[in-house]
Amino acid sequence: MLLNLCYLLALVVSLPWLLYRRIILKKDREGWGQKLFGLVPRNSSATGAIWFHAVSVGEVLLLKPLIEQTRQTWPDRPIVVSTGTGTGQAVAKQQYPAALVCYFPFDFTWAVKTAIERLKPALIVLVELEVWPNLISQAAQQQIPLMIANGRLSARSYAGYRKVIPLIRPVLGQCSHIAVQNEEYRQRFVLLGAKGHQLTITGNLKFDKVITSRQDLAVLELRTYFGFGPEDLVFVAGSTQSPEEECAIRVWKTLRTSYPTLRLIVVPRHQERFAEVASLITRMTGSVHTRSCQQPGSISDAPRVALLDTLGELGRCWGLADIAFVGGSLSKRGGQNMLEPAGFGAAISFGPNTQNFREITAALLERNAAVVVNNEAELLTLVKGWLDNPSERQQFGQRAQAFVATQTGATQRTIEVMRQLLATNDFAH
């Protein structure tokens, strides 16, 4: 009851912001019955569902190999995918048309209880670090196994949870299992109160979703759409934030006269900035070729920068990159996923602020498979150097791709944990 009151207070405090997003920004306008009251679509099957919760687009896409393997392993079980954002909903419906896609209920007792009754899950899978006390408690009371998959606990998150150990320990204790990415995270969960028998190191699911073939049909379709020829060298600046787009465009403008086959694709991190970045590119270069315009063609005869302004395609877009800059790293965001360009064997660079991907960053740098650039001038020097020295550029990409190849297998290990939990649940019922 106290937790529900705290949630209500937080909702009241944030109400002006929610109304602003709904009325002015025209966001978050749907799904409120599901969020507040758990009125999600009903699972009409007699078979218990497997319910995956992914907060937003990144987690939705992360789940793809796991959901595909789940469908193969348990073809008769319905699959539910819940998200917390509208963009996550859109991508989930696109990626998993056969799944029941819904909004995740706010962690009010009544909302999660109603959602569980309607979805009838046989197993609940929360991705990475989704700790919702009322949901976890309701699952435990109803003897529904609940696991955290691809569990991660950054130093910052760990420090925050350490302050409320008396509150977090019983919540973790009610989780059926916690499948973590590595030993460091396992130790942090133990220090927060999880028991050894609850924990398994499964590796990082991100590695299993990485595509490594540039002959992938979606990659080839993007190359044709943007009009890139076999002689073109493609520089992709992906998951960017301001001012990273400007930096990448200035680098391209500086180099394009000396390197006329150099092409640039910019991919902003957030959907709401697509129009802003399109205007920026037009202002700085005179024109822009957007993915959303649905007018494929060649940009080889004009100094146009390409803008990928669609959701869910960045993963394949990295397959066009000879040179990659991974954004959110010259800004304060803490970096973005650099595994996708690594899987394709691109020569990778990123800024110094990559604390959200500290382990992967360290592994790439240790293997001399990526380069840190601290500012625009260093990015310019690096890109120019890789254009001048194709052999060095290719070696960086080969080392990155080789690293990815050694890290796969998390999906199958996670499936084994799910198999054990479902077997226990079937026996109990």
N, C-alpha and C positions, 0 to 999 in steps of 0.2 A: 504493500500500500504506500509506504514512504517513497519507494522508487517511482511509482506512478505519479505521485504528487510532484516529485522533482522534475519528471518529464513534462508534466503539465505546465509547471512554472517556466521551464525552458521554452516550451511552445508559445506561451503568452509573451515572453520577452522577445522572441524572434518573430512574432506576428507581423509587426510593421515591415520587416524585411521580406517576409513571405508574401505579403500583399503587394509590395513593390515589384517583386519578381513576377507575380501573377498578373497584375494589372498593367504595369508600365512596361516591363521587359517581355511580357507574354510567355513566361516560362512556368514550369511546374503547375500547369493548368489541369492536369488529368490525374486520375488514380487516387484521389483523396479518400474515397470510400475504402479502397484497399489499404491505404497507409494508416488511416485513423481507426478503422473498425475491422480490418482484416477481411473485408468482403472480396476476397480474391475469387477467380473462377473456380468452380468445383472440379475435382478429379472424379469423373464419372466411372472410372474403371474399378473393378472389384479388387484389383491388385494395388498394393501400397506403392506410392511414388518414391522416386529418389529426387529430393529437393536440393538444388544447388542455389546458393546465394552469392551473387557477384555485384559489388557496389556499382561500378560504372563500366565504361567501354573497355578499359584495359583488362579488367578481371573477366568480363564477358568473353573476350577474345582468348584470354589465357585458358579458359575452360574447354576450348574446342577439342583438343585431343582426348581430354578426360571424358567429355560427354560422348564423343564418338565411340570410345572404348566401352563406356558404360552401356550404350545402346547395343553394342555387339555382345556384351557379356550377359545382360539382362534384357533381352528384346521385348519381354512381356510387361516390363515395368514402365509406367508413364514417367516422363522426365519433366520436372518443373525447374524453370530458371527465373529467379526473382532478381530485381535490380533496384537500386535506390534513386536512379536518375532517369530523366526522359530520354537522353541520348543512349543510355544503357539499354532502355526498353527497345528503342528503334533497332539497335544493332543486334540485340538478342532475338528479336522477331525475324530479322533478316538471316541471321546465322543458324537459328534452330527452329525452322518452320514447323517441325513436328512436335516441339515441346510446348508445354503450357507455360506461357510467359506472363509474369505478373509483377506488380510492385511489392517490395518488401514491406511488411507492416511495421509501423513504429513500435517500439518495444513496450507498449502498454500491455498489461496482462490480458485485457479483453481482446485486443487486436491479435496478439499472437495465438491466443487460444482459439479464436474463431478461424484464423488462417489454417491452423493445424487441423481443425475439424473438417474444413472444406478441402484441403489438399490431401489429407490422409497419407502423410509420408511414412515410409518404412525406414527411411534414413534421411537425415538432414546434413548437408555438407556446406560449411561456411568457409569462404576462401580467404586465406592469408591471416588477417587479424580482425575478425568480426566477432566481438565478444558482446553479446546481448543477454543480460542476466535473466530477464523474464522469459525470453524464448528458450534459453538453455534450461531454465527451471521447469518450464512447461513440458519440454521434451523429456526431461528426467522423470517427472511425475507420471507421464504417460508411457514410460519405458520405450521411448523412441530413441534409438541411437543417434547421437549427434557428434560430428567430428569437425575439426578444423583441418582443412587441406592446404598444402603449400604454406604452412605456418611460418610467419616471419615476425620478428620482434626486434626492431631497430633499437639502437642505443637510446634514442630520444623517447620512443614509446616505452621502452623498459624503465627509463628514469621516471616517467609519468606514472606508470602502474606501481612502481615501488612505493610511491607515496600513499597508495590505497591498498596495500597488501591484505589487510583484514577483510576488505570488500572483494578483492579479485580472487583470493585463494579459494573460497567456496564455489565461486562461479566456474573456475577452471576445474575444480574437483568434480563438477557435474557433467563435464564433457566426457563422452565415451572414449574419444581418442583425439590426439593432436599429432598430425603428421607434419613435421617441420622440415625446412629446407637444408639445415646443416647443424653441426654440433654446437656452434656458438648460440644459435637460437634455442636449441634444446636446453642448454644450460640456463639460459635466461628464463625459460618457462618453468624450470625446476625451482629456481630462486624465487619465483612468484607463487609457488605453491603446487604446481603440477607434480604428479607422482611419476616415477620412472616407467611404470607399466603402462601409463597413458600415452607415452611418447614413442614415436618412431621417426627416424631420419629417412625421408623418401627422396630428397633432392628437390630441385626447383623445376616446377612444371613449365616454366618459361622456355627451358631448353627443348622440351619435347614439341612445342608448337612452332619452333623455328623452321622455316622453309630454307632449303639450301640449294635448290635448283633454279637457275635463271631461265630454264626452259619451262617453268611453271606457266600454265596457260594464262593465268591472270597477269603475270609479269609481262608476258609477251603482248597481251592485249593493251596494257598500259604503254608499253614502248611504241606500239603502232599508233595508239591514240595521240600521243604527244609528238609523233613524227620523228622519232630518233632513228638515225641510221647507224649502221655497224661502225662507222668511223667516228661517231660522236663519243665524247667523254662526258659522263653525267655526274654532276655535283648535286647531291641531295642534302638539303638542310631540313631535317625532320623534327617534329615535336617542338617546334620553336615557340618562343615567347618574345615579346618586345624586350630589348632592341635587336634580337638575334636575326630577325628577317633583314633588317637594314644592313647589318654587318655582312651577311651572306651576299646580298645584292651588290654591295659596294665591292666586295672581293671579286665577284663575277665581272662587274663592269670594268674593274682595273685590269683583269686578265684576258677578257674576251678578244681584244684586238690582237694580242700576241698569240692567243690560242683560240682561233675561230671555231673549232669544233667543240669547245666547252659549253655545255648546257647546264642550266640550273633549274631544279625543282624545289619549291618552298612548300612545306607542309606544316601549317600552324597547329599547335597542340589543342587549341580550343575552338570548337565550332563557331562560337559567337564572334570570333575574330576573322572569319573568312572574308567578309566584305571589307573590313578594315585593311587587311593585308593585300587584297586585290587592288584597292585604291592606292596603297603604298607602292606596289610594284608598278602600276601604271604611271604614277607620278615620277618614279625614279628611272623608269626604262622606256616609257612611252606606250607600252601595251602589255597585255598579259594573256596567257592561254590557260584558261581554267578547265578543270575536269568537269565541272558542273554544266558547262555551256553545251555539252553534247555535240560539239563540232570537231571531230577528229581531223588531223591534218599535220602538215609539216611546219615546224618552227625554224627549220634550218636556214631559210632564206631571210629571216627577220630576227632582230635582237630581242626576242621575247623570252620572258621568264615564265615557266610553267608553275601553276598553283594547283596543288591537289586539295580541293575544297569539298571533299566527300568523306563520309565516315567509314572506318573499317578497312581502308585500302592502303594505309601507310606500310603495313607489313609486307605487301607485295611490291610497293613502290621502292623499297630498299633494294629490291632485285635489279633495279635499273642503275644503281649507284656504283660508279667506279671510286668515287670519293664521297664520304659521308660525314656530315656534322650532326651530332645528336644534341638537340636543344634542351632547354630548361637547365642548362649548365653554365651559361654565362649570366643567366638571371639567378634569382635566389630560390628557385623551385627545388633544386636538389637533384636535377638530372632526370633523364628518361631512359627507357629500355634500349640498350645498345646491342642486345643479342641478335635482333633481326638483321641489321646490317652485317654483323659478324658472321651470321649463318650464310649469307650470300657471298662472303669473301670480299666485302668492300674495305677500302682503307679508311679506318675510323678515326675521327677526332671528336673531342668534346671539351667543354670548359672545365674549370676547377671545382665547380659546385655539383658534385655527383654523390652526395652522402646517401641518397635514397637507393643507390645501386653500388654501395661501397665495395661489397665483396666481388661483384662482377667486374667493376672498374679495376680493382687491385689485381684480379686474375689476368685481365687483358694487358695491363701495363707490365706486369711481371713477365709476361710472355713476349713483350715487345710487339704487341698486336694492336696497339692504339696509341694515340698521342694526345696529351693535354695541351690546349691552347688557352692562354690566359686573357686574350683580348683579340680584337679584330686584326691588328697588325701581325700577330703570331699566326692567325688563321690564314691570312694572305700569304705569308712566307711558306707555311706548310703546304697549302694547295699548289702554289707555284713549284715548290720542290718536287712534289709528287707528279706534277705534269711534266717536269723536266726529266724525271727519273722513273720511267714506267716500271722498271724491274723492282725498285724499292717499294713502289706503291703496291705492286702485286704481291710482294713478299709479306707486307703488313696484312693484306687481305687473306692470304693463305694461312698465316699463323692464327688469325682470328677464327677462321672457319675450322681449323683443326682443333682449337680449344672447344668450340661448341660440340663437335663430334664426340668428345670424350665425356660429356656431361649428361647424356640422355638417359632415360629409364625411369624418371619420376612418375610418369603416368601409370606404368604397370605396377610399381610399388604401391601407389595410392589405391589402385584397383584392388590389390590384395588386402589392404586394410579395410576397404569397403566390403569386400567379400566376407571377411571375418565378422564384421559388425552386423551385416545382414543375416548371416547364419545364426548368430546369437539371438537376434531379434525374432527370426522365424521359429527358433527352438522355444523361446520364451512365450510366444503366442500360439 
